[in-house]
Amino acid sequence: MAKTITIRVDDRVYEIFQKAANGERRSISNFIENAALAYITNEQFVSDEEMEDIRTDKKLLQNLKKGIEDIEKGRYKIVR
């Protein structure tokens, strides 16, 4: 079931959304939904090729394992 959300944007941002939505022949709501999904998909997930690069990078894997060990042993500092 579809949900409704409300966002507040200033006039300048609204105009940008409106122009972009018009350019794609979409409603602003649909444009924002698709743009948000595209962003999340591109930024939060890695491609199969990128994951394979990660899995085969021995130095990276060693550094990750060392980092996990350091955390488990309390050898870290939170920087604010």
N, CA, C and O atoms as CSV, one atom per row, in Angstrom:
chain,resi,resn,atom,element,x,y,z
A,1,MET,N,N,0.835,-1.177,0.000
A,1,MET,CA,C,0.000,0.000,0.000
A,1,MET,C,C,0.882,1.244,0.000
A,1,MET,O,O,1.831,1.327,0.779
A,2,ALA,N,N,0.591,2.174,-0.832
A,2,ALA,CA,C,1.378,3.403,-0.939
A,2,ALA,C,C,1.242,4.246,0.315
A,2,ALA,O,O,0.174,4.301,0.924
A,3,LYS,N,N,2.316,4.896,0.694
A,3,LYS,CA,C,2.342,5.787,1.851
A,3,LYS,C,C,2.606,7.203,1.374
A,3,LYS,O,O,3.249,7.418,0.347
A,4,THR,N,N,2.109,8.152,2.122
A,4,THR,CA,C,2.331,9.560,1.810
A,4,THR,C,C,3.309,10.132,2.819
A,4,THR,O,O,3.164,9.931,4.025
A,5,ILE,N,N,4.308,10.848,2.315
A,5,ILE,CA,C,5.239,11.554,3.195
A,5,ILE,C,C,5.239,13.023,2.794
A,5,ILE,O,O,4.894,13.377,1.666
A,6,THR,N,N,5.626,13.856,3.725
A,6,THR,CA,C,5.698,15.286,3.458
A,6,THR,C,C,7.131,15.738,3.664
A,6,THR,O,O,7.760,15.387,4.662
A,7,ILE,N,N,7.649,16.516,2.724
A,7,ILE,CA,C,8.967,17.122,2.893
A,7,ILE,C,C,8.838,18.624,2.693
A,7,ILE,O,O,7.986,19.097,1.940
A,8,ARG,N,N,9.684,19.351,3.371
A,8,ARG,CA,C,9.689,20.806,3.230
A,8,ARG,C,C,10.977,21.200,2.532
A,8,ARG,O,O,12.069,20.852,2.981
A,9,VAL,N,N,10.848,21.927,1.434
A,9,VAL,CA,C,12.015,22.409,0.695
A,9,VAL,C,C,11.799,23.886,0.394
A,9,VAL,O,O,10.665,24.355,0.304
A,10,ASP,N,N,12.902,24.611,0.240
A,10,ASP,CA,C,12.747,26.023,-0.100
A,10,ASP,C,C,12.382,26.158,-1.576
A,10,ASP,O,O,12.444,25.194,-2.338
A,11,ASP,N,N,12.007,27.357,-1.953
A,11,ASP,CA,C,11.522,27.600,-3.321
A,11,ASP,C,C,12.544,27.207,-4.380
A,11,ASP,O,O,12.181,26.662,-5.423
A,12,ARG,N,N,13.811,27.478,-4.120
A,12,ARG,CA,C,14.861,27.172,-5.097
A,12,ARG,C,C,14.954,25.673,-5.356
A,12,ARG,O,O,15.064,25.236,-6.501
A,13,VAL,N,N,14.909,24.896,-4.288
A,13,VAL,CA,C,14.975,23.438,-4.433
A,13,VAL,C,C,13.723,22.930,-5.156
A,13,VAL,O,O,13.810,22.053,-6.015
A,14,TYR,N,N,12.579,23.479,-4.808
A,14,TYR,CA,C,11.337,23.085,-5.471
A,14,TYR,C,C,11.422,23.327,-6.982
A,14,TYR,O,O,11.005,22.484,-7.776
A,15,GLU,N,N,11.955,24.463,-7.361
A,15,GLU,CA,C,12.093,24.772,-8.784
A,15,GLU,C,C,13.016,23.781,-9.485
A,15,GLU,O,O,12.761,23.379,-10.620
A,16,ILE,N,N,14.082,23.392,-8.804
A,16,ILE,CA,C,14.994,22.392,-9.380
A,16,ILE,C,C,14.266,21.074,-9.576
A,16,ILE,O,O,14.367,20.449,-10.632
A,17,PHE,N,N,13.523,20.650,-8.542
A,17,PHE,CA,C,12.743,19.413,-8.658
A,17,PHE,C,C,11.732,19.513,-9.797
A,17,PHE,O,O,11.573,18.577,-10.580
A,18,GLN,N,N,11.057,20.645,-9.882
A,18,GLN,CA,C,10.028,20.837,-10.905
A,18,GLN,C,C,10.622,20.740,-12.306
A,18,GLN,O,O,10.063,20.069,-13.173
A,19,LYS,N,N,11.744,21.403,-12.529
A,19,LYS,CA,C,12.390,21.359,-13.844
A,19,LYS,C,C,12.862,19.952,-14.185
A,19,LYS,O,O,12.695,19.484,-15.311
A,20,ALA,N,N,13.451,19.287,-13.203
A,20,ALA,CA,C,13.938,17.929,-13.444
A,20,ALA,C,C,12.780,16.978,-13.722
A,20,ALA,O,O,12.859,16.141,-14.621
A,21,ALA,N,N,11.711,17.108,-12.953
A,21,ALA,CA,C,10.539,16.250,-13.153
A,21,ALA,C,C,9.913,16.508,-14.522
A,21,ALA,O,O,9.558,15.571,-15.236
A,22,ASN,N,N,9.783,17.767,-14.877
A,22,ASN,CA,C,9.231,18.107,-16.200
A,22,ASN,C,C,10.094,17.532,-17.315
A,22,ASN,O,O,9.578,17.032,-18.315
A,23,GLY,N,N,11.404,17.606,-17.140
A,23,GLY,CA,C,12.323,17.089,-18.150
A,23,GLY,C,C,12.178,15.596,-18.365
A,23,GLY,O,O,12.460,15.090,-19.451
A,24,GLU,N,N,11.737,14.890,-17.332
A,24,GLU,CA,C,11.532,13.445,-17.453
A,24,GLU,C,C,10.058,13.081,-17.594
A,24,GLU,O,O,9.690,11.907,-17.575
A,25,ARG,N,N,9.222,14.107,-17.737
A,25,ARG,CA,C,7.770,13.909,-17.867
A,25,ARG,C,C,7.212,13.079,-16.720
A,25,ARG,O,O,6.475,12.113,-16.916
A,26,ARG,N,N,7.593,13.493,-15.510
A,26,ARG,CA,C,7.127,12.831,-14.291
A,26,ARG,C,C,6.516,13.878,-13.378
A,26,ARG,O,O,6.739,15.077,-13.542
A,27,SER,N,N,5.739,13.401,-12.412
A,27,SER,CA,C,5.303,14.297,-11.348
A,27,SER,C,C,6.495,14.523,-10.421
A,27,SER,O,O,7.442,13.737,-10.420
A,28,ILE,N,N,6.445,15.584,-9.644
A,28,ILE,CA,C,7.542,15.830,-8.694
A,28,ILE,C,C,7.662,14.661,-7.728
A,28,ILE,O,O,8.766,14.204,-7.432
A,29,SER,N,N,6.530,14.180,-7.241
A,29,SER,CA,C,6.529,13.059,-6.301
A,29,SER,C,C,7.223,11.835,-6.905
A,29,SER,O,O,8.069,11.214,-6.262
A,30,ASN,N,N,6.861,11.499,-8.135
A,30,ASN,CA,C,7.455,10.349,-8.791
A,30,ASN,C,C,8.937,10.572,-9.069
A,30,ASN,O,O,9.745,9.653,-8.940
A,31,PHE,N,N,9.286,11.792,-9.449
A,31,PHE,CA,C,10.696,12.101,-9.699
A,31,PHE,C,C,11.521,11.909,-8.429
A,31,PHE,O,O,12.572,11.269,-8.458
A,32,ILE,N,N,11.042,12.465,-7.310
A,32,ILE,CA,C,11.781,12.353,-6.044
A,32,ILE,C,C,11.892,10.890,-5.620
A,32,ILE,O,O,12.952,10.452,-5.172
A,33,GLU,N,N,10.812,10.138,-5.757
A,33,GLU,CA,C,10.845,8.715,-5.398
A,33,GLU,C,C,11.901,7.978,-6.220
A,33,GLU,O,O,12.710,7.234,-5.666
A,34,ASN,N,N,11.898,8.180,-7.526
A,34,ASN,CA,C,12.865,7.498,-8.390
A,34,ASN,C,C,14.291,7.969,-8.138
A,34,ASN,O,O,15.222,7.163,-8.154
A,35,ALA,N,N,14.471,9.264,-7.906
A,35,ALA,CA,C,15.815,9.786,-7.630
A,35,ALA,C,C,16.349,9.222,-6.321
A,35,ALA,O,O,17.522,8.861,-6.234
A,36,ALA,N,N,15.503,9.145,-5.308
A,36,ALA,CA,C,15.929,8.596,-4.017
A,36,ALA,C,C,16.294,7.122,-4.146
A,36,ALA,O,O,17.308,6.684,-3.603
A,37,LEU,N,N,15.487,6.367,-4.849
A,37,LEU,CA,C,15.786,4.946,-5.048
A,37,LEU,C,C,17.073,4.748,-5.839
A,37,LEU,O,O,17.867,3.862,-5.522
A,38,ALA,N,N,17.283,5.562,-6.860
A,38,ALA,CA,C,18.516,5.462,-7.652
A,38,ALA,C,C,19.726,5.774,-6.784
A,38,ALA,O,O,20.747,5.091,-6.868
A,39,TYR,N,N,19.614,6.803,-5.952
A,39,TYR,CA,C,20.722,7.171,-5.072
A,39,TYR,C,C,21.045,6.030,-4.117
A,39,TYR,O,O,22.203,5.640,-3.968
A,40,ILE,N,N,20.012,5.499,-3.472
A,40,ILE,CA,C,20.236,4.420,-2.510
A,40,ILE,C,C,20.845,3.205,-3.195
A,40,ILE,O,O,21.777,2.597,-2.668
A,41,THR,N,N,20.337,2.855,-4.340
A,41,THR,CA,C,20.859,1.697,-5.067
A,41,THR,C,C,22.319,1.896,-5.459
A,41,THR,O,O,23.122,0.970,-5.343
A,42,ASN,N,N,22.666,3.080,-5.915
A,42,ASN,CA,C,24.034,3.342,-6.367
A,42,ASN,C,C,25.014,3.539,-5.228
A,42,ASN,O,O,26.180,3.163,-5.350
A,43,GLU,N,N,24.568,4.119,-4.122
A,43,GLU,CA,C,25.477,4.466,-3.032
A,43,GLU,C,C,25.565,3.415,-1.934
A,43,GLU,O,O,26.585,3.331,-1.250
A,44,GLN,N,N,24.532,2.620,-1.752
A,44,GLN,CA,C,24.497,1.703,-0.623
A,44,GLN,C,C,24.855,0.271,-0.991
A,44,GLN,O,O,25.116,-0.541,-0.104
A,45,PHE,N,N,24.874,-0.049,-2.241
A,45,PHE,CA,C,25.152,-1.402,-2.676
A,45,PHE,C,C,26.328,-1.393,-3.641
A,45,PHE,O,O,26.552,-0.420,-4.362
A,46,VAL,N,N,27.069,-2.481,-3.641
A,46,VAL,CA,C,28.187,-2.592,-4.575
A,46,VAL,C,C,27.814,-3.569,-5.681
A,46,VAL,O,O,27.028,-4.493,-5.470
A,47,SER,N,N,28.374,-3.360,-6.837
A,47,SER,CA,C,28.121,-4.263,-7.962
A,47,SER,C,C,28.850,-5.582,-7.718
A,47,SER,O,O,29.729,-5.664,-6.861
A,48,ASP,N,N,28.489,-6.589,-8.459
A,48,ASP,CA,C,29.163,-7.880,-8.345
A,48,ASP,C,C,30.649,-7.741,-8.658
A,48,ASP,O,O,31.487,-8.388,-8.030
A,49,GLU,N,N,30.969,-6.889,-9.637
A,49,GLU,CA,C,32.371,-6.693,-10.002
A,49,GLU,C,C,33.151,-6.037,-8.858
A,49,GLU,O,O,34.271,-6.440,-8.545
A,50,GLU,N,N,32.542,-5.025,-8.245
A,50,GLU,CA,C,33.210,-4.346,-7.135
A,50,GLU,C,C,33.383,-5.295,-5.950
A,50,GLU,O,O,34.425,-5.279,-5.296
A,51,MET,N,N,32.375,-6.121,-5.666
A,51,MET,CA,C,32.486,-7.079,-4.563
A,51,MET,C,C,33.582,-8.095,-4.841
A,51,MET,O,O,34.309,-8.495,-3.932
A,52,GLU,N,N,33.702,-8.510,-6.084
A,52,GLU,CA,C,34.767,-9.445,-6.437
A,52,GLU,C,C,36.137,-8.799,-6.232
A,52,GLU,O,O,37.065,-9.453,-5.754
A,53,ASP,N,N,36.269,-7.522,-6.589
A,53,ASP,CA,C,37.523,-6.801,-6.341
A,53,ASP,C,C,37.836,-6.768,-4.850
A,53,ASP,O,O,38.988,-6.945,-4.454
A,54,ILE,N,N,36.835,-6.546,-4.033
A,54,ILE,CA,C,37.030,-6.513,-2.577
A,54,ILE,C,C,37.469,-7.882,-2.080
A,54,ILE,O,O,38.413,-7.985,-1.296
A,55,ARG,N,N,36.795,-8.928,-2.527
A,55,ARG,CA,C,37.093,-10.296,-2.059
A,55,ARG,C,C,38.480,-10.774,-2.463
A,55,ARG,O,O,39.057,-11.629,-1.790
A,56,THR,N,N,39.020,-10.242,-3.543
A,56,THR,CA,C,40.327,-10.708,-4.013
A,56,THR,C,C,41.473,-9.775,-3.631
A,56,THR,O,O,42.621,-10.041,-3.985
A,57,ASP,N,N,41.184,-8.695,-2.919
A,57,ASP,CA,C,42.216,-7.746,-2.497
A,57,ASP,C,C,42.763,-8.195,-1.141
A,57,ASP,O,O,42.185,-7.890,-0.098
A,58,LYS,N,N,43.886,-8.924,-1.167
A,58,LYS,CA,C,44.436,-9.510,0.056
A,58,LYS,C,C,44.827,-8.460,1.086
A,58,LYS,O,O,44.590,-8.642,2.280
A,59,LYS,N,N,45.422,-7.368,0.636
A,59,LYS,CA,C,45.842,-6.317,1.573
A,59,LYS,C,C,44.625,-5.685,2.253
A,59,LYS,O,O,44.637,-5.442,3.460
A,60,LEU,N,N,43.591,-5.424,1.481
A,60,LEU,CA,C,42.369,-4.865,2.054
A,60,LEU,C,C,41.775,-5.821,3.083
A,60,LEU,O,O,41.379,-5.397,4.168
A,61,LEU,N,N,41.710,-7.106,2.749
A,61,LEU,CA,C,41.143,-8.083,3.671
A,61,LEU,C,C,41.968,-8.185,4.952
A,61,LEU,O,O,41.406,-8.321,6.039
A,62,GLN,N,N,43.290,-8.120,4.836
A,62,GLN,CA,C,44.145,-8.138,6.031
A,62,GLN,C,C,43.875,-6.919,6.900
A,62,GLN,O,O,43.771,-7.032,8.121
A,63,ASN,N,N,43.763,-5.755,6.272
A,63,ASN,CA,C,43.484,-4.533,7.026
A,63,ASN,C,C,42.121,-4.585,7.708
A,63,ASN,O,O,41.980,-4.136,8.845
A,64,LEU,N,N,41.124,-5.125,7.028
A,64,LEU,CA,C,39.804,-5.263,7.629
A,64,LEU,C,C,39.838,-6.206,8.830
A,64,LEU,O,O,39.248,-5.913,9.870
A,65,LYS,N,N,40.529,-7.339,8.686
A,65,LYS,CA,C,40.647,-8.288,9.794
A,65,LYS,C,C,41.367,-7.656,10.977
A,65,LYS,O,O,40.961,-7.842,12.124
A,66,LYS,N,N,42.437,-6.906,10.703
A,66,LYS,CA,C,43.163,-6.232,11.779
A,66,LYS,C,C,42.261,-5.210,12.458
A,66,LYS,O,O,42.275,-5.087,13.682
A,67,GLY,N,N,41.483,-4.483,11.678
A,67,GLY,CA,C,40.567,-3.507,12.251
A,67,GLY,C,C,39.545,-4.151,13.170
A,67,GLY,O,O,39.244,-3.624,14.241
A,68,ILE,N,N,39.012,-5.287,12.754
A,68,ILE,CA,C,38.045,-6.011,13.583
A,68,ILE,C,C,38.707,-6.491,14.868
A,68,ILE,O,O,38.122,-6.383,15.945
A,69,GLU,N,N,39.924,-7.022,14.761
A,69,GLU,CA,C,40.655,-7.459,15.953
A,69,GLU,C,C,40.890,-6.288,16.903
A,69,GLU,O,O,40.710,-6.425,18.113
A,70,ASP,N,N,41.289,-5.143,16.365
A,70,ASP,CA,C,41.519,-3.959,17.198
A,70,ASP,C,C,40.242,-3.556,17.932
A,70,ASP,O,O,40.286,-3.220,19.115
A,71,ILE,N,N,39.123,-3.588,17.244
A,71,ILE,CA,C,37.849,-3.237,17.880
A,71,ILE,C,C,37.524,-4.226,18.995
A,71,ILE,O,O,37.139,-3.825,20.093
A,72,GLU,N,N,37.681,-5.521,18.709
A,72,GLU,CA,C,37.377,-6.548,19.710
A,72,GLU,C,C,38.259,-6.410,20.951
A,72,GLU,O,O,37.828,-6.740,22.056
A,73,LYS,N,N,39.487,-5.926,20.778
A,73,LYS,CA,C,40.417,-5.766,21.901
A,73,LYS,C,C,40.334,-4.370,22.514
A,73,LYS,O,O,41.093,-4.040,23.425
A,74,GLY,N,N,39.423,-3.565,22.016
A,74,GLY,CA,C,39.246,-2.226,22.584
A,74,GLY,C,C,40.309,-1.234,22.168
A,74,GLY,O,O,40.465,-0.191,22.804
A,75,ARG,N,N,41.042,-1.540,21.113
A,75,ARG,CA,C,42.096,-0.644,20.642
A,75,ARG,C,C,41.556,0.286,19.568
A,75,ARG,O,O,41.852,0.134,18.383
A,76,TYR,N,N,40.766,1.240,20.002
A,76,TYR,CA,C,40.243,2.238,19.081
A,76,TYR,C,C,39.887,3.481,19.874
A,76,TYR,O,O,39.808,3.453,21.102
A,77,LYS,N,N,39.676,4.555,19.165
A,77,LYS,CA,C,39.344,5.826,19.776
A,77,LYS,C,C,38.257,6.485,18.941
A,77,LYS,O,O,38.379,6.598,17.721
A,78,ILE,N,N,37.205,6.914,19.599
A,78,ILE,CA,C,36.125,7.605,18.899
A,78,ILE,C,C,36.500,9.069,18.806
A,78,ILE,O,O,36.790,9.704,19.820
A,79,VAL,N,N,36.496,9.606,17.601
A,79,VAL,CA,C,36.867,10.995,17.357
A,79,VAL,C,C,35.589,11.764,17.024
A,79,VAL,O,O,34.832,11.377,16.134
A,80,ARG,N,N,35.364,12.836,17.735
A,80,ARG,CA,C,34.155,13.631,17.485
A,80,ARG,C,C,34.489,14.951,16.895
A,80,ARG,O,O,33.593,15.749,16.620
